[in-house]
């Protein structure tokens, strides 16, 4: 941080506690420490902290789901189809905040893997009703077990009360 002295000469101010943080406080950096790196105002930005937490969460999720080879959005889509057999693509997109153009390749991949199918909609023949295949149900059941273990690891870090507080605060932002 630079400031000007009374003589107009630029000098460096000592970083404040909030502007100088270590990687361990800023998010997971695979155990590496960033000694003395100044984050400036980033350390106080909610959006920055959310992004770092999201990156850490996705990394942990992907690692937890290696056995079933699912990404977070694929897991969410399979879960919604399982909970709502016959759901329309548009409803899934709206629920997850996805663009249809991004959803189509994702659904194509789930179909290619034999996990989900499109069936002609009953009320609207132009609309597809989405269903899980038996293979999709089995894979989702295993994914839910793996996810439960992942949630337990998060719970160990946050505690029951911290988890509830975090979810309540995040829901205020959605």
Backbone as a chain_set.jsonl record, in Angstrom:
{"seq": "XXXXXXXXXXXXXXXXXXXXXXXXXXXXXXXXXXXXXXXXXXXXXXXXXXXXXXXXXXXXXXXXXXXXXXXXXXXXXXXXXXXXXXXXXXXXXXXXXXXXXXXXXXXXXXXXXXXXXXXXXXXXXXXXXXXXXXXXXXXXXXXXXXXXXXXXXXXXXXXXXXXXXXXXXXXXXX", "coords": {"N": [[0.85, -1.169, 0.0], [0.601, 2.175, -0.859], [1.383, 5.475, 0.15], [1.365, 9.049, 0.414], [3.824, 11.134, 1.778], [4.074, 14.125, 3.793], [5.823, 15.607, 2.305], [5.314, 14.864, -0.215], [6.476, 12.553, -1.107], [6.386, 9.213, -2.099], [5.645, 6.56, 0.032], [5.797, 3.326, 1.626], [3.123, 1.899, 3.391], [2.682, -0.029, 6.333], [1.254, -3.233, 5.961], [-2.15, -3.907, 6.799], [-3.822, -6.001, 9.213], [-6.007, -7.191, 7.993], [-5.366, -7.006, 5.317], [-3.182, -8.567, 4.942], [-2.833, -11.772, 4.662], [-2.537, -15.293, 5.224], [-2.346, -18.13, 3.05], [-3.592, -20.291, 4.232], [-5.64, -19.157, 5.651], [-7.06, -17.987, 3.678], [-8.09, -19.901, 2.071], [-8.032, -23.235, 0.72], [-4.892, -24.154, -0.245], [-3.534, -26.356, -1.026], [-1.932, -26.872, 1.214], [0.267, -25.264, 0.939], [2.006, -22.347, 1.927], [1.57, -18.869, 1.669], [3.621, -16.79, 2.329], [3.631, -13.607, 3.61], [2.293, -12.52, 1.441], [0.334, -9.972, 0.239], [-3.066, -9.459, 0.276], [-4.598, -7.285, -0.012], [-7.65, -5.518, -0.379], [-9.07, -7.823, -0.967], [-9.193, -9.688, 1.108], [-11.285, -8.857, 2.666], [-13.55, -9.096, 1.157], [-16.667, -10.458, 0.637], [-17.561, -11.833, -1.624], [-15.151, -12.758, -2.724], [-14.293, -14.516, -0.707], [-16.409, -16.343, -0.825], [-16.017, -17.391, -3.391], [-13.469, -18.608, -3.129], [-14.109, -20.504, -1.173], [-15.983, -21.982, -2.605], [-14.379, -23.024, -4.652], [-12.685, -24.667, -3.158], [-14.58, -26.402, -2.097], [-15.637, -27.642, -4.416], [-13.356, -28.944, -5.349], [-12.927, -30.787, -3.251], [-15.35, -32.196, -3.441], [-15.215, -33.345, -6.032], [-13.028, -35.001, -5.661], [-14.11, -36.713, -3.729], [-16.022, -37.979, -5.271], [-14.713, -39.503, -7.164], [-14.812, -42.282, -7.586], [-17.335, -42.704, -8.764], [-17.286, -40.946, -10.812], [-18.517, -38.31, -11.064], [-19.418, -34.921, -11.527], [-20.198, -31.886, -9.707], [-22.587, -30.623, -10.806], [-23.66, -32.658, -12.391], [-24.265, -34.544, -10.412], [-26.219, -33.092, -8.993], [-28.201, -32.877, -10.975], [-28.852, -35.603, -11.454], [-29.852, -36.195, -8.91], [-32.113, -34.483, -8.765], [-33.664, -35.502, -10.884], [-34.103, -38.079, -9.942], [-35.616, -37.537, -7.642], [-37.805, -36.408, -8.795], [-39.297, -37.956, -10.919], [-39.796, -37.922, -14.413], [-39.55, -35.242, -14.725], [-39.249, -32.088, -16.43], [-36.777, -30.802, -18.722], [-36.544, -27.989, -18.712], [-37.452, -27.349, -16.17], [-35.487, -28.46, -14.538], [-33.301, -26.916, -15.357], [-34.165, -24.368, -14.507], [-34.343, -24.789, -11.733], [-31.678, -25.264, -11.015], [-30.355, -23.094, -11.998], [-29.277, -23.131, -14.583], [-28.274, -22.633, -17.995], [-30.111, -23.586, -20.862], [-28.615, -24.263, -23.097], [-26.23, -25.088, -21.958], [-27.077, -27.194, -20.456], [-27.974, -29.229, -22.165], [-25.651, -30.606, -23.372], [-24.682, -31.729, -20.978], [-26.783, -33.413, -20.164], [-26.8, -35.08, -22.388], [-24.37, -36.401, -21.97], [-24.932, -37.795, -19.592], [-26.871, -39.5, -20.598], [-25.347, -40.893, -22.518], [-23.69, -42.319, -20.834], [-25.526, -44.055, -19.856], [-27.15, -43.404, -17.688], [-29.372, -41.748, -17.503], [-32.493, -41.062, -19.166], [-34.34, -39.598, -21.869], [-37.741, -39.211, -22.245], [-40.643, -39.047, -24.258], [-42.736, -36.329, -23.524], [-45.871, -36.468, -21.819], [-47.997, -34.558, -21.555], [-47.087, -32.513, -23.21], [-45.877, -32.947, -26.256], [-43.599, -31.904, -27.327], [-41.878, -31.622, -25.308], [-39.428, -33.15, -23.21], [-39.565, -35.804, -20.902], [-37.696, -36.549, -18.107], [-35.884, -39.311, -16.859], [-34.294, -41.582, -14.586], [-32.207, -44.321, -15.373], [-32.091, -47.816, -14.444], [-29.367, -48.275, -13.969], [-28.554, -45.66, -13.53], [-29.945, -45.077, -11.162], [-28.681, -46.859, -9.397], [-26.018, -45.914, -9.511], [-26.414, -43.336, -8.503], [-27.265, -43.922, -5.919], [-24.883, -44.954, -4.814], [-23.31, -42.673, -5.125], [-24.616, -40.947, -3.374], [-23.97, -42.129, -0.943], [-21.192, -41.711, -0.942], [-21.231, -38.944, -0.981], [-22.355, -38.413, 1.485], [-20.265, -39.111, 3.191], [-18.468, -37.125, 2.435], [-19.878, -34.846, 3.273], [-19.777, -35.335, 6.007], [-17.073, -34.857, 6.499], [-16.979, -32.119, 5.986], [-18.723, -31.265, 7.989], [-17.228, -31.93, 10.233], [-15.326, -29.963, 10.133], [-16.836, -27.638, 10.357], [-18.711, -27.975, 12.391], [-21.903, -28.761, 13.891], [-23.575, -26.572, 14.508], [-22.222, -24.491, 13.189], [-22.457, -25.352, 10.547], [-25.241, -25.15, 10.162], [-25.543, -22.373, 10.5], [-23.966, -21.443, 8.356], [-25.369, -22.481, 6.118], [-27.805, -21.104, 6.454], [-26.965, -18.445, 6.097], [-25.915, -18.575, 3.46], [-28.245, -19.22, 2.063], [-29.585, -16.805, 2.248], [-28.313, -15.37, 0.313], [-29.055, -16.519, -2.04]], "CA": [[0.0, 0.0, 0.0], [1.425, 3.367, -0.949], [0.788, 6.73, 0.581], [2.281, 10.158, 0.212], [4.187, 11.869, 2.985], [3.791, 15.558, 3.673], [6.729, 16.164, 1.3], [4.904, 14.379, -1.523], [7.252, 11.372, -1.451], [5.609, 7.983, -1.896], [6.221, 5.602, 0.98], [4.967, 2.139, 1.831], [2.531, 1.709, 4.708], [2.656, -1.42, 6.781], [-0.034, -3.847, 5.659], [-3.044, -4.135, 7.93], [-4.088, -7.424, 9.472], [-6.966, -7.72, 7.022], [-4.818, -7.039, 3.971], [-2.075, -9.513, 4.877], [-3.318, -13.045, 5.161], [-1.864, -16.48, 4.713], [-3.204, -18.98, 2.228], [-4.395, -21.173, 5.071], [-6.831, -18.422, 6.051], [-7.772, -17.547, 2.484], [-8.67, -21.055, 1.407], [-7.123, -24.358, 0.585], [-3.849, -23.969, -1.249], [-2.797, -27.61, -0.936], [-0.98, -26.838, 2.306], [1.351, -24.309, 0.702], [1.776, -21.079, 2.585], [1.962, -17.718, 0.873], [4.139, -15.911, 3.371], [3.781, -12.189, 3.333], [1.55, -12.052, 0.27], [-0.732, -9.042, 0.615], [-4.283, -9.647, -0.493], [-5.301, -6.012, -0.101], [-9.057, -5.573, 0.024], [-9.667, -9.144, -1.205], [-9.402, -10.37, 2.382], [-12.537, -8.396, 3.268], [-14.652, -9.227, 0.203], [-17.498, -11.653, 0.793], [-17.555, -12.546, -2.894], [-13.866, -13.451, -2.855], [-14.321, -15.652, 0.23], [-17.344, -17.324, -1.382], [-15.375, -18.036, -4.544], [-12.429, -19.505, -2.625], [-14.79, -21.625, -0.512], [-16.589, -22.782, -3.669], [-13.298, -23.761, -5.305], [-12.265, -25.708, -2.226], [-15.676, -27.362, -2.001], [-15.696, -28.41, -5.662], [-12.188, -29.833, -5.358], [-13.232, -31.872, -2.319], [-16.457, -32.967, -3.985], [-14.714, -34.136, -7.161], [-12.192, -36.041, -5.079], [-15.008, -37.673, -3.072], [-16.836, -38.654, -6.282], [-13.867, -40.147, -8.18], [-15.281, -43.65, -7.836], [-18.515, -42.696, -9.639], [-16.996, -40.002, -11.894], [-19.564, -37.292, -11.18], [-19.146, -33.533, -11.189], [-21.298, -31.377, -8.875], [-23.835, -30.383, -11.526], [-24.204, -33.972, -12.764], [-24.839, -35.089, -9.183], [-27.451, -32.345, -8.723], [-29.196, -33.253, -11.994], [-29.316, -36.962, -11.148], [-30.656, -36.129, -7.691], [-33.417, -33.887, -9.085], [-34.437, -36.456, -11.702], [-34.5, -39.163, -9.047], [-36.665, -37.034, -6.743], [-38.925, -35.907, -9.606], [-39.332, -38.708, -12.181], [-40.599, -37.3, -15.463], [-39.335, -33.799, -14.718], [-38.858, -31.503, -17.712], [-35.463, -30.162, -18.781], [-36.664, -26.577, -18.332], [-37.601, -27.267, -14.717], [-34.157, -28.719, -13.975], [-32.499, -25.722, -15.633], [-34.62, -23.288, -13.621], [-34.009, -25.131, -10.342], [-30.228, -25.219, -10.797], [-29.785, -21.875, -12.57], [-28.486, -23.507, -15.754], [-28.757, -22.28, -19.325], [-30.462, -24.794, -21.605], [-27.495, -24.586, -23.985], [-25.231, -25.802, -21.162], [-27.694, -28.398, -19.907], [-28.114, -30.27, -23.193], [-24.484, -31.502, -23.402], [-24.603, -32.442, -19.704], [-27.763, -34.494, -20.232], [-26.305, -36.019, -23.397], [-23.327, -37.204, -21.327], [-25.602, -38.726, -18.672], [-27.498, -40.519, -21.451], [-24.276, -41.701, -23.102], [-23.238, -43.21, -19.77], [-26.613, -44.963, -19.495], [-27.655, -43.034, -16.373], [-30.654, -41.046, -17.622], [-33.131, -41.13, -20.487], [-35.4, -38.655, -22.212], [-38.939, -39.844, -22.788], [-41.581, -38.061, -24.775], [-43.656, -35.824, -22.503], [-47.268, -36.844, -22.03], [-48.822, -33.367, -21.76], [-46.52, -31.702, -24.288], [-45.031, -33.861, -27.025], [-42.342, -31.235, -27.645], [-41.079, -31.599, -24.087], [-38.929, -34.444, -22.764], [-39.654, -36.173, -19.498], [-36.411, -37.148, -17.759], [-35.946, -40.43, -15.921], [-33.054, -42.32, -14.382], [-32.201, -45.737, -15.721], [-31.68, -48.596, -13.267], [-27.943, -48.003, -13.747], [-28.489, -44.315, -12.953], [-30.397, -45.167, -9.771], [-27.62, -47.536, -8.64], [-24.879, -45.016, -9.4], [-26.787, -42.253, -7.606], [-27.254, -44.453, -4.545], [-23.484, -44.985, -4.387], [-22.873, -41.278, -5.035], [-25.179, -40.399, -2.137], [-23.137, -42.654, 0.153], [-19.923, -40.982, -0.999], [-21.516, -37.558, -0.612], [-22.573, -38.403, 2.927], [-18.926, -39.088, 3.796], [-17.923, -35.791, 2.148], [-20.585, -33.939, 4.186], [-19.231, -35.58, 7.35], [-15.786, -34.152, 6.582], [-17.299, -30.692, 6.114], [-19.313, -31.087, 9.309], [-16.134, -31.981, 11.199], [-14.642, -28.662, 10.08], [-17.746, -26.547, 10.7], [-19.568, -28.259, 13.537], [-23.332, -28.775, 13.55], [-24.105, -25.205, 14.561], [-21.589, -23.724, 12.122], [-23.07, -25.786, 9.284], [-26.576, -24.545, 10.095], [-25.349, -20.942, 10.283], [-23.48, -21.233, 6.997], [-26.48, -22.706, 5.186], [-28.762, -19.996, 6.595], [-26.389, -17.254, 5.461], [-25.858, -18.784, 2.013], [-29.617, -19.139, 1.536], [-29.937, -15.392, 2.128], [-27.696, -14.853, -0.909], [-29.614, -17.187, -3.24]], "C": [[0.896, 1.232, 0.0], [0.65, 4.559, -0.416], [1.813, 7.827, 0.327], [2.568, 10.823, 1.544], [3.873, 13.337, 2.764], [4.675, 16.218, 2.615], [6.373, 15.682, -0.1], [5.667, 13.151, -1.977], [6.403, 10.141, -1.164], [6.363, 7.049, -0.955], [5.286, 4.408, 1.083], [4.444, 2.132, 3.253], [2.602, 0.245, 5.067], [1.289, -2.007, 6.47], [-0.836, -4.059, 6.929], [-3.274, -5.629, 8.083], [-5.037, -7.99, 8.427], [-6.394, -7.793, 5.62], [-3.672, -8.027, 3.821], [-2.523, -10.818, 5.506], [-2.528, -14.176, 4.556], [-2.861, -17.314, 3.935], [-4.072, -19.869, 3.084], [-5.651, -20.479, 5.559], [-7.672, -18.031, 4.85], [-8.437, -18.693, 1.773], [-7.625, -22.129, 1.26], [-6.152, -24.101, -0.557], [-2.929, -25.172, -1.211], [-1.689, -27.559, 0.102], [0.157, -25.858, 2.111], [1.012, -22.995, 1.384], [2.268, -19.971, 1.672], [2.407, -16.657, 1.869], [4.259, -14.475, 2.876], [3.044, -11.677, 2.119], [0.396, -11.178, 0.745], [-1.919, -9.239, -0.316], [-5.075, -8.352, -0.623], [-6.748, -6.171, 0.319], [-9.713, -6.937, -0.216], [-10.026, -9.858, 0.091], [-10.734, -10.002, 3.03], [-13.741, -8.534, 2.337], [-15.394, -10.543, 0.398], [-17.457, -12.485, -0.488], [-16.281, -13.335, -3.115], [-13.834, -14.679, -1.947], [-15.27, -16.74, -0.27], [-16.707, -18.091, -2.534], [-14.298, -19.014, -4.089], [-13.045, -20.721, -1.946], [-15.41, -22.549, -1.556], [-15.53, -23.616, -4.375], [-12.83, -24.92, -4.437], [-13.318, -26.81, -2.135], [-15.756, -28.24, -3.246], [-14.536, -29.392, -5.735], [-12.425, -31.028, -4.45], [-14.326, -32.781, -2.83], [-15.979, -33.887, -5.1], [-13.852, -35.279, -6.655], [-13.068, -37.128, -4.436], [-15.767, -38.521, -4.087], [-16.022, -39.35, -7.369], [-14.397, -41.523, -8.565], [-16.447, -43.699, -8.824], [-18.387, -41.699, -10.78], [-18.139, -39.012, -12.13], [-19.02, -35.928, -10.778], [-20.344, -33.017, -10.384], [-22.625, -31.187, -9.616], [-24.466, -31.694, -11.976], [-24.893, -34.625, -11.569], [-26.181, -34.409, -8.879], [-28.55, -32.735, -9.711], [-29.739, -34.652, -11.716], [-30.211, -36.975, -9.919], [-32.035, -35.563, -7.986], [-34.273, -34.821, -9.93], [-34.945, -37.598, -10.831], [-35.667, -38.744, -8.143], [-37.922, -36.619, -7.49], [-38.998, -36.65, -10.934], [-40.281, -38.045, -13.19], [-40.448, -35.79, -15.535], [-38.884, -33.324, -16.101], [-37.486, -30.838, -17.602], [-35.529, -28.729, -18.281], [-36.769, -26.417, -16.82], [-36.268, -27.517, -14.019], [-33.278, -27.479, -14.159], [-32.871, -24.579, -14.686], [-34.202, -23.556, -12.177], [-32.529, -24.962, -10.045], [-29.571, -23.961, -11.36], [-28.898, -22.142, -13.771], [-29.111, -22.96, -17.03], [-29.042, -23.572, -20.075], [-29.311, -25.229, -22.518], [-26.386, -25.341, -23.247], [-25.778, -27.125, -20.634], [-27.727, -29.537, -20.918], [-26.878, -31.16, -23.278], [-24.329, -32.316, -22.11], [-25.557, -33.635, -19.721], [-27.35, -35.537, -21.273], [-25.249, -36.949, -22.802], [-23.939, -38.21, -20.356], [-26.293, -39.84, -19.453], [-26.445, -41.45, -22.045], [-23.765, -42.721, -22.093], [-24.332, -44.181, -19.305], [-27.247, -44.656, -18.149], [-29.039, -42.393, -16.405], [-31.19, -41.211, -19.041], [-34.147, -40.003, -20.617], [-36.559, -39.483, -22.754], [-39.875, -38.746, -23.239], [-42.547, -37.651, -23.676], [-45.098, -36.178, -22.835], [-48.114, -35.625, -22.356], [-48.358, -32.554, -22.966], [-45.511, -32.557, -25.041], [-43.692, -33.23, -27.424], [-41.378, -31.267, -26.468], [-40.656, -33.012, -23.696], [-39.145, -34.611, -21.274], [-38.373, -36.936, -19.167], [-36.593, -38.21, -16.677], [-34.544, -41.005, -15.755], [-33.25, -43.747, -14.865], [-31.898, -46.519, -14.436], [-30.199, -48.393, -12.936], [-27.759, -46.627, -13.103], [-28.905, -44.306, -11.487], [-29.295, -45.781, -8.908], [-26.42, -46.614, -8.447], [-25.198, -43.873, -8.44], [-26.802, -42.725, -6.158], [-25.817, -44.493, -4.011], [-22.956, -43.56, -4.213], [-23.4, -40.627, -3.759], [-24.411, -40.891, -0.912], [-21.81, -41.903, 0.219], [-20.112, -39.531, -0.557], [-21.729, -37.426, 0.893], [-21.231, -38.353, 3.664], [-18.275, -37.716, 3.603], [-18.568, -34.768, 3.084], [-20.07, -34.107, 5.615], [-17.899, -34.866, 7.538], [-16.003, -32.642, 6.714], [-17.846, -30.393, 7.503], [-18.235, -31.087, 10.394], [-15.397, -30.645, 11.244], [-15.52, -27.534, 10.602], [-18.465, -26.737, 12.03], [-21.029, -28.156, 13.115], [-23.908, -27.367, 13.501], [-23.525, -24.342, 13.438], [-22.168, -24.066, 10.763], [-24.43, -25.128, 9.106], [-26.479, -23.044, 9.836], [-24.918, -20.645, 8.86], [-24.601, -21.411, 5.982], [-27.501, -21.571, 5.253], [-28.237, -18.736, 5.907], [-26.325, -17.403, 3.943], [-27.25, -18.686, 1.384], [-30.099, -17.712, 1.423], [-29.397, -14.794, 0.829], [-28.287, -15.443, -2.179], [-31.032, -16.741, -3.509]], "O": [[1.844, 1.314, 0.78], [-0.574, 4.63, -0.523], [2.983, 7.553, 0.059], [1.66, 11.048, 2.343], [3.458, 13.739, 1.677], [4.321, 17.271, 2.085], [7.042, 16.042, -1.068], [5.524, 12.737, -3.127], [5.776, 10.041, -0.108], [7.553, 6.789, -1.127], [4.126, 4.476, 0.675], [5.198, 2.33, 4.206], [2.584, -0.62, 4.192], [0.271, -1.352, 6.69], [-0.286, -4.351, 7.991], [-2.957, -6.416, 7.191], [-4.892, -9.142, 8.016], [-6.886, -8.57, 4.801], [-3.231, -8.302, 2.705], [-2.583, -10.948, 6.728], [-1.922, -14.028, 3.495], [-4.071, -17.214, 4.139], [-5.198, -20.178, 2.693], [-6.641, -21.148, 5.856], [-8.867, -17.77, 4.986], [-9.295, -18.457, 0.922], [-6.468, -21.944, 1.635], [-6.559, -23.862, -1.693], [-1.712, -25.047, -1.342], [-0.621, -28.136, -0.102], [0.942, -25.639, 3.034], [-0.148, -22.583, 1.408], [3.275, -20.129, 0.982], [1.653, -15.744, 2.203], [4.901, -14.188, 1.865], [3.159, -10.496, 1.791], [-0.421, -11.606, 1.56], [-1.784, -9.189, -1.539], [-6.116, -8.328, -1.279], [-7.04, -6.887, 1.276], [-10.811, -7.181, 0.286], [-11.04, -10.551, 0.166], [-11.253, -10.757, 3.853], [-14.844, -8.125, 2.698], [-14.796, -11.617, 0.329], [-17.333, -13.708, -0.432], [-16.317, -14.451, -3.632], [-13.403, -15.754, -2.363], [-14.969, -17.927, -0.152], [-16.852, -19.309, -2.628], [-14.218, -20.129, -4.604], [-12.565, -21.841, -2.118], [-15.366, -23.77, -1.405], [-15.759, -24.79, -4.667], [-12.607, -26.024, -4.932], [-12.992, -27.997, -2.1], [-15.925, -29.454, -3.137], [-14.715, -30.542, -6.138], [-12.152, -32.164, -4.838], [-14.248, -34.0, -2.675], [-16.303, -35.075, -5.11], [-13.936, -36.398, -7.161], [-12.795, -38.319, -4.586], [-16.119, -39.664, -3.794], [-16.578, -39.749, -8.393], [-14.423, -41.877, -9.744], [-16.54, -44.625, -9.629], [-19.276, -41.61, -11.627], [-18.658, -38.891, -13.24], [-18.263, -35.802, -9.815], [-21.398, -33.652, -10.382], [-23.678, -31.556, -9.096], [-25.689, -31.828, -11.946], [-25.978, -35.192, -11.703], [-27.16, -35.079, -8.548], [-29.705, -32.903, -9.319], [-30.952, -34.863, -11.74], [-31.215, -37.685, -9.887], [-33.033, -36.102, -7.509], [-35.481, -34.92, -9.714], [-36.089, -38.03, -10.97], [-36.592, -39.524, -7.915], [-38.989, -36.491, -6.888], [-38.782, -36.042, -11.982], [-41.405, -37.664, -12.86], [-41.136, -35.129, -16.315], [-38.227, -34.056, -16.842], [-37.089, -30.375, -16.533], [-34.67, -28.298, -17.511], [-36.239, -25.461, -16.254], [-35.952, -26.864, -13.024], [-32.597, -27.049, -13.228], [-31.999, -23.909, -14.134], [-33.756, -22.645, -11.479], [-32.161, -24.558, -8.942], [-28.362, -23.779, -11.218], [-27.886, -21.468, -13.964], [-30.332, -22.839, -17.13], [-28.301, -24.546, -19.941], [-29.066, -26.423, -22.69], [-25.68, -26.148, -23.852], [-25.019, -28.065, -20.396], [-27.526, -30.694, -20.55], [-27.027, -32.382, -23.26], [-23.891, -33.466, -22.151], [-25.179, -34.741, -19.335], [-27.53, -36.736, -21.061], [-25.235, -38.145, -23.094], [-23.504, -39.36, -20.305], [-26.3, -40.992, -19.02], [-26.636, -42.666, -22.07], [-23.445, -43.853, -22.454], [-24.082, -45.033, -18.453], [-27.824, -45.546, -17.524], [-29.791, -42.487, -15.435], [-30.439, -41.465, -19.984], [-34.723, -39.528, -19.638], [-36.375, -40.345, -23.613], [-39.896, -37.653, -22.673], [-43.11, -38.497, -22.981], [-45.492, -36.185, -24.002], [-48.871, -35.641, -23.327], [-49.183, -31.967, -23.666], [-44.43, -32.855, -24.534], [-42.762, -33.936, -27.812], [-40.193, -30.971, -26.622], [-41.431, -33.959, -23.835], [-38.935, -33.686, -20.489], [-38.01, -37.872, -19.88], [-37.345, -38.03, -15.72], [-33.715, -40.927, -16.661], [-34.345, -44.302, -14.768], [-31.486, -45.924, -13.44], [-29.821, -48.344, -11.765], [-26.908, -46.454, -12.231], [-28.299, -43.616, -10.666], [-29.008, -45.286, -7.818], [-25.866, -46.535, -7.351], [-24.344, -43.48, -7.646], [-26.388, -41.987, -5.264], [-25.573, -44.102, -2.87], [-22.235, -43.278, -3.256], [-22.694, -39.837, -3.132], [-24.226, -40.143, 0.047], [-21.361, -41.51, 1.296], [-19.272, -38.965, 0.143], [-21.324, -36.433, 1.497], [-21.088, -37.629, 4.65], [-17.608, -37.21, 4.505], [-17.873, -33.911, 3.631], [-19.942, -33.126, 6.348], [-17.625, -34.33, 8.612], [-15.296, -31.971, 7.466], [-17.482, -29.392, 8.12], [-18.323, -30.33, 11.36], [-14.899, -30.248, 12.298], [-15.026, -26.588, 11.215], [-18.787, -25.764, 12.713], [-21.348, -27.536, 12.1], [-24.636, -27.012, 12.574], [-24.242, -23.561, 12.813], [-22.353, -23.188, 9.92], [-24.74, -24.609, 8.033], [-27.246, -22.502, 9.041], [-25.426, -19.72, 8.226], [-24.765, -20.583, 5.086], [-28.004, -21.127, 4.221], [-28.984, -18.044, 5.216], [-26.646, -16.463, 3.216], [-27.405, -18.13, 0.296], [-30.949, -17.422, 0.581], [-29.954, -13.829, 0.306], [-28.051, -14.93, -3.273], [-31.651, -17.197, -4.469]]}, "num_chains": 1, "name": "protein.A"}
